[in-house]
Amino acid sequence: GRHAGVVARAARELDIARTSLSSRMDTLGLARPRRGA
């Protein structure tokens, strides 16, 4: 019904947010070399 679209959109936005966050953390990790790596 109507809620299915809302849930799907929320899940997609959450997935996009998590992906962008992880990619940003990857960029920070690459920009800042870790010791002992």
mmCIF file of the N, C-alpha and C atoms, coordinates in Angstrom:
data_MODEL
# 
_entry.id   MODEL 
# 
loop_
_atom_site.group_PDB 
_atom_site.id 
_atom_site.type_symbol 
_atom_site.label_atom_id 
_atom_site.label_alt_id 
_atom_site.label_comp_id 
_atom_site.label_asym_id 
_atom_site.label_entity_id 
_atom_site.label_seq_id 
_atom_site.pdbx_PDB_ins_code 
_atom_site.Cartn_x 
_atom_site.Cartn_y 
_atom_site.Cartn_z 
_atom_site.occupancy 
_atom_site.B_iso_or_equiv 
_atom_site.pdbx_formal_charge 
_atom_site.auth_seq_id 
_atom_site.auth_comp_id 
_atom_site.auth_asym_id 
_atom_site.auth_atom_id 
_atom_site.pdbx_PDB_model_num 
ATOM 1   N N  . GLY A 1 1  ? 0.834  -1.213 0.000  1.00 0.00 ? 1  GLY A N  1 
ATOM 2   C CA . GLY A 1 1  ? 0.000  0.000  0.000  1.00 0.00 ? 1  GLY A CA 1 
ATOM 3   C C  . GLY A 1 1  ? 0.859  1.248  0.000  1.00 0.00 ? 1  GLY A C  1 
ATOM 4   N N  . ARG A 1 2  ? 0.379  2.245  0.705  1.00 0.00 ? 2  ARG A N  1 
ATOM 5   C CA . ARG A 1 2  ? 1.088  3.520  0.689  1.00 0.00 ? 2  ARG A CA 1 
ATOM 6   C C  . ARG A 1 2  ? 2.371  3.462  1.516  1.00 0.00 ? 2  ARG A C  1 
ATOM 7   N N  . HIS A 1 3  ? 2.322  2.709  2.612  1.00 0.00 ? 3  HIS A N  1 
ATOM 8   C CA . HIS A 1 3  ? 3.492  2.694  3.501  1.00 0.00 ? 3  HIS A CA 1 
ATOM 9   C C  . HIS A 1 3  ? 4.693  2.031  2.844  1.00 0.00 ? 3  HIS A C  1 
ATOM 10  N N  . ALA A 1 4  ? 4.440  1.109  1.932  1.00 0.00 ? 4  ALA A N  1 
ATOM 11  C CA . ALA A 1 4  ? 5.549  0.390  1.292  1.00 0.00 ? 4  ALA A CA 1 
ATOM 12  C C  . ALA A 1 4  ? 6.475  1.373  0.583  1.00 0.00 ? 4  ALA A C  1 
ATOM 13  N N  . GLY A 1 5  ? 5.913  2.343  -0.122 1.00 0.00 ? 5  GLY A N  1 
ATOM 14  C CA . GLY A 1 5  ? 6.736  3.318  -0.839 1.00 0.00 ? 5  GLY A CA 1 
ATOM 15  C C  . GLY A 1 5  ? 7.540  4.167  0.127  1.00 0.00 ? 5  GLY A C  1 
ATOM 16  N N  . VAL A 1 6  ? 6.901  4.544  1.243  1.00 0.00 ? 6  VAL A N  1 
ATOM 17  C CA . VAL A 1 6  ? 7.598  5.376  2.223  1.00 0.00 ? 6  VAL A CA 1 
ATOM 18  C C  . VAL A 1 6  ? 8.765  4.608  2.830  1.00 0.00 ? 6  VAL A C  1 
ATOM 19  N N  . VAL A 1 7  ? 8.514  3.346  3.165  1.00 0.00 ? 7  VAL A N  1 
ATOM 20  C CA . VAL A 1 7  ? 9.568  2.522  3.770  1.00 0.00 ? 7  VAL A CA 1 
ATOM 21  C C  . VAL A 1 7  ? 10.704 2.308  2.785  1.00 0.00 ? 7  VAL A C  1 
ATOM 22  N N  . ALA A 1 8  ? 10.348 2.039  1.529  1.00 0.00 ? 8  ALA A N  1 
ATOM 23  C CA . ALA A 1 8  ? 11.376 1.803  0.521  1.00 0.00 ? 8  ALA A CA 1 
ATOM 24  C C  . ALA A 1 8  ? 12.227 3.051  0.332  1.00 0.00 ? 8  ALA A C  1 
ATOM 25  N N  . ARG A 1 9  ? 11.563 4.210  0.298  1.00 0.00 ? 9  ARG A N  1 
ATOM 26  C CA . ARG A 1 9  ? 12.318 5.450  0.096  1.00 0.00 ? 9  ARG A CA 1 
ATOM 27  C C  . ARG A 1 9  ? 13.220 5.716  1.293  1.00 0.00 ? 9  ARG A C  1 
ATOM 28  N N  . ALA A 1 10 ? 12.711 5.482  2.498  1.00 0.00 ? 10 ALA A N  1 
ATOM 29  C CA . ALA A 1 10 ? 13.515 5.706  3.699  1.00 0.00 ? 10 ALA A CA 1 
ATOM 30  C C  . ALA A 1 10 ? 14.723 4.773  3.709  1.00 0.00 ? 10 ALA A C  1 
ATOM 31  N N  . ALA A 1 11 ? 14.493 3.512  3.324  1.00 0.00 ? 11 ALA A N  1 
ATOM 32  C CA . ALA A 1 11 ? 15.593 2.548  3.304  1.00 0.00 ? 11 ALA A CA 1 
ATOM 33  C C  . ALA A 1 11 ? 16.643 2.960  2.289  1.00 0.00 ? 11 ALA A C  1 
ATOM 34  N N  . ARG A 1 12 ? 16.175 3.455  1.128  1.00 0.00 ? 12 ARG A N  1 
ATOM 35  C CA . ARG A 1 12 ? 17.132 3.852  0.094  1.00 0.00 ? 12 ARG A CA 1 
ATOM 36  C C  . ARG A 1 12 ? 17.939 5.056  0.561  1.00 0.00 ? 12 ARG A C  1 
ATOM 37  N N  . GLU A 1 13 ? 17.264 6.024  1.181  1.00 0.00 ? 13 GLU A N  1 
ATOM 38  C CA . GLU A 1 13 ? 17.990 7.206  1.667  1.00 0.00 ? 13 GLU A CA 1 
ATOM 39  C C  . GLU A 1 13 ? 18.989 6.813  2.739  1.00 0.00 ? 13 GLU A C  1 
ATOM 40  N N  . LEU A 1 14 ? 18.595 5.874  3.607  1.00 0.00 ? 14 LEU A N  1 
ATOM 41  C CA . LEU A 1 14 ? 19.492 5.424  4.661  1.00 0.00 ? 14 LEU A CA 1 
ATOM 42  C C  . LEU A 1 14 ? 20.702 4.733  4.046  1.00 0.00 ? 14 LEU A C  1 
ATOM 43  N N  . ASP A 1 15 ? 20.460 3.915  3.015  1.00 0.00 ? 15 ASP A N  1 
ATOM 44  C CA . ASP A 1 15 ? 21.551 3.203  2.352  1.00 0.00 ? 15 ASP A CA 1 
ATOM 45  C C  . ASP A 1 15 ? 22.507 4.190  1.701  1.00 0.00 ? 15 ASP A C  1 
ATOM 46  N N  . ILE A 1 16 ? 21.949 5.232  1.068  1.00 0.00 ? 16 ILE A N  1 
ATOM 47  C CA . ILE A 1 16 ? 22.790 6.241  0.422  1.00 0.00 ? 16 ILE A CA 1 
ATOM 48  C C  . ILE A 1 16 ? 23.624 6.969  1.476  1.00 0.00 ? 16 ILE A C  1 
ATOM 49  N N  . ALA A 1 17 ? 22.998 7.300  2.603  1.00 0.00 ? 17 ALA A N  1 
ATOM 50  C CA . ALA A 1 17 ? 23.716 8.013  3.659  1.00 0.00 ? 17 ALA A CA 1 
ATOM 51  C C  . ALA A 1 17 ? 24.855 7.150  4.192  1.00 0.00 ? 17 ALA A C  1 
ATOM 52  N N  . ARG A 1 18 ? 24.568 5.846  4.384  1.00 0.00 ? 18 ARG A N  1 
ATOM 53  C CA . ARG A 1 18 ? 25.603 4.964  4.921  1.00 0.00 ? 18 ARG A CA 1 
ATOM 54  C C  . ARG A 1 18 ? 26.736 4.802  3.919  1.00 0.00 ? 18 ARG A C  1 
ATOM 55  N N  . THR A 1 19 ? 26.387 4.718  2.634  1.00 0.00 ? 19 THR A N  1 
ATOM 56  C CA . THR A 1 19 ? 27.421 4.549  1.614  1.00 0.00 ? 19 THR A CA 1 
ATOM 57  C C  . THR A 1 19 ? 28.314 5.782  1.547  1.00 0.00 ? 19 THR A C  1 
ATOM 58  N N  . SER A 1 20 ? 27.691 6.970  1.549  1.00 0.00 ? 20 SER A N  1 
ATOM 59  C CA . SER A 1 20 ? 28.484 8.194  1.456  1.00 0.00 ? 20 SER A CA 1 
ATOM 60  C C  . SER A 1 20 ? 29.350 8.350  2.701  1.00 0.00 ? 20 SER A C  1 
ATOM 61  N N  . LEU A 1 21 ? 28.810 7.945  3.847  1.00 0.00 ? 21 LEU A N  1 
ATOM 62  C CA . LEU A 1 21 ? 29.578 8.052  5.083  1.00 0.00 ? 21 LEU A CA 1 
ATOM 63  C C  . LEU A 1 21 ? 30.789 7.129  5.038  1.00 0.00 ? 21 LEU A C  1 
ATOM 64  N N  . SER A 1 22 ? 30.576 5.890  4.592  1.00 0.00 ? 22 SER A N  1 
ATOM 65  C CA . SER A 1 22 ? 31.690 4.935  4.534  1.00 0.00 ? 22 SER A CA 1 
ATOM 66  C C  . SER A 1 22 ? 32.735 5.389  3.530  1.00 0.00 ? 22 SER A C  1 
ATOM 67  N N  . SER A 1 23 ? 32.282 5.949  2.395  1.00 0.00 ? 23 SER A N  1 
ATOM 68  C CA . SER A 1 23 ? 33.243 6.411  1.390  1.00 0.00 ? 23 SER A CA 1 
ATOM 69  C C  . SER A 1 23 ? 34.024 7.598  1.933  1.00 0.00 ? 23 SER A C  1 
ATOM 70  N N  . ARG A 1 24 ? 33.344 8.454  2.715  1.00 0.00 ? 24 ARG A N  1 
ATOM 71  C CA . ARG A 1 24 ? 34.038 9.601  3.295  1.00 0.00 ? 24 ARG A CA 1 
ATOM 72  C C  . ARG A 1 24 ? 35.070 9.128  4.308  1.00 0.00 ? 24 ARG A C  1 
ATOM 73  N N  . MET A 1 25 ? 34.713 8.111  5.091  1.00 0.00 ? 25 MET A N  1 
ATOM 74  C CA . MET A 1 25 ? 35.666 7.584  6.068  1.00 0.00 ? 25 MET A CA 1 
ATOM 75  C C  . MET A 1 25 ? 36.838 6.927  5.354  1.00 0.00 ? 25 MET A C  1 
ATOM 76  N N  . ASP A 1 26 ? 36.556 6.272  4.216  1.00 0.00 ? 26 ASP A N  1 
ATOM 77  C CA . ASP A 1 26 ? 37.646 5.685  3.430  1.00 0.00 ? 26 ASP A CA 1 
ATOM 78  C C  . ASP A 1 26 ? 38.592 6.776  2.954  1.00 0.00 ? 26 ASP A C  1 
ATOM 79  N N  . THR A 1 27 ? 38.018 7.893  2.512  1.00 0.00 ? 27 THR A N  1 
ATOM 80  C CA . THR A 1 27 ? 38.846 9.000  2.033  1.00 0.00 ? 27 THR A CA 1 
ATOM 81  C C  . THR A 1 27 ? 39.701 9.539  3.174  1.00 0.00 ? 27 THR A C  1 
ATOM 82  N N  . LEU A 1 28 ? 39.102 9.675  4.357  1.00 0.00 ? 28 LEU A N  1 
ATOM 83  C CA . LEU A 1 28 ? 39.871 10.162 5.500  1.00 0.00 ? 28 LEU A CA 1 
ATOM 84  C C  . LEU A 1 28 ? 40.980 9.174  5.850  1.00 0.00 ? 28 LEU A C  1 
ATOM 85  N N  . GLY A 1 29 ? 40.656 7.890  5.788  1.00 0.00 ? 29 GLY A N  1 
ATOM 86  C CA . GLY A 1 29 ? 41.648 6.866  6.114  1.00 0.00 ? 29 GLY A CA 1 
ATOM 87  C C  . GLY A 1 29 ? 42.805 6.893  5.130  1.00 0.00 ? 29 GLY A C  1 
ATOM 88  N N  . LEU A 1 30 ? 42.496 7.150  3.853  1.00 0.00 ? 30 LEU A N  1 
ATOM 89  C CA . LEU A 1 30 ? 43.554 7.195  2.845  1.00 0.00 ? 30 LEU A CA 1 
ATOM 90  C C  . LEU A 1 30 ? 44.362 8.475  2.981  1.00 0.00 ? 30 LEU A C  1 
ATOM 91  N N  . ALA A 1 31 ? 43.685 9.577  3.315  1.00 0.00 ? 31 ALA A N  1 
ATOM 92  C CA . ALA A 1 31 ? 44.384 10.852 3.429  1.00 0.00 ? 31 ALA A CA 1 
ATOM 93  C C  . ALA A 1 31 ? 45.287 10.839 4.658  1.00 0.00 ? 31 ALA A C  1 
ATOM 94  N N  . ARG A 1 32 ? 44.858 10.109 5.700  1.00 0.00 ? 32 ARG A N  1 
ATOM 95  C CA . ARG A 1 32 ? 45.629 10.054 6.931  1.00 0.00 ? 32 ARG A CA 1 
ATOM 96  C C  . ARG A 1 32 ? 46.191 8.653  7.095  1.00 0.00 ? 32 ARG A C  1 
ATOM 97  N N  . PRO A 1 33 ? 47.407 8.405  6.648  1.00 0.00 ? 33 PRO A N  1 
ATOM 98  C CA . PRO A 1 33 ? 47.983 7.053  6.733  1.00 0.00 ? 33 PRO A CA 1 
ATOM 99  C C  . PRO A 1 33 ? 48.060 6.565  8.171  1.00 0.00 ? 33 PRO A C  1 
ATOM 100 N N  . ARG A 1 34 ? 47.655 5.304  8.368  1.00 0.00 ? 34 ARG A N  1 
ATOM 101 C CA . ARG A 1 34 ? 47.669 4.742  9.716  1.00 0.00 ? 34 ARG A CA 1 
ATOM 102 C C  . ARG A 1 34 ? 49.031 4.159  10.036 1.00 0.00 ? 34 ARG A C  1 
ATOM 103 N N  . ARG A 1 35 ? 49.428 4.253  11.268 1.00 0.00 ? 35 ARG A N  1 
ATOM 104 C CA . ARG A 1 35 ? 50.716 3.687  11.661 1.00 0.00 ? 35 ARG A CA 1 
ATOM 105 C C  . ARG A 1 35 ? 50.574 2.196  11.879 1.00 0.00 ? 35 ARG A C  1 
ATOM 106 N N  . GLY A 1 36 ? 51.593 1.459  11.557 1.00 0.00 ? 36 GLY A N  1 
ATOM 107 C CA . GLY A 1 36 ? 51.561 0.016  11.725 1.00 0.00 ? 36 GLY A CA 1 
ATOM 108 C C  . GLY A 1 36 ? 50.806 -0.685 10.622 1.00 0.00 ? 36 GLY A C  1 
ATOM 109 N N  . ALA A 1 37 ? 50.477 0.033  9.551  1.00 0.00 ? 37 ALA A N  1 
ATOM 110 C CA . ALA A 1 37 ? 49.737 -0.594 8.456  1.00 0.00 ? 37 ALA A CA 1 
ATOM 111 C C  . ALA A 1 37 ? 50.718 -1.319 7.542  1.00 0.00 ? 37 ALA A C  1 
# 
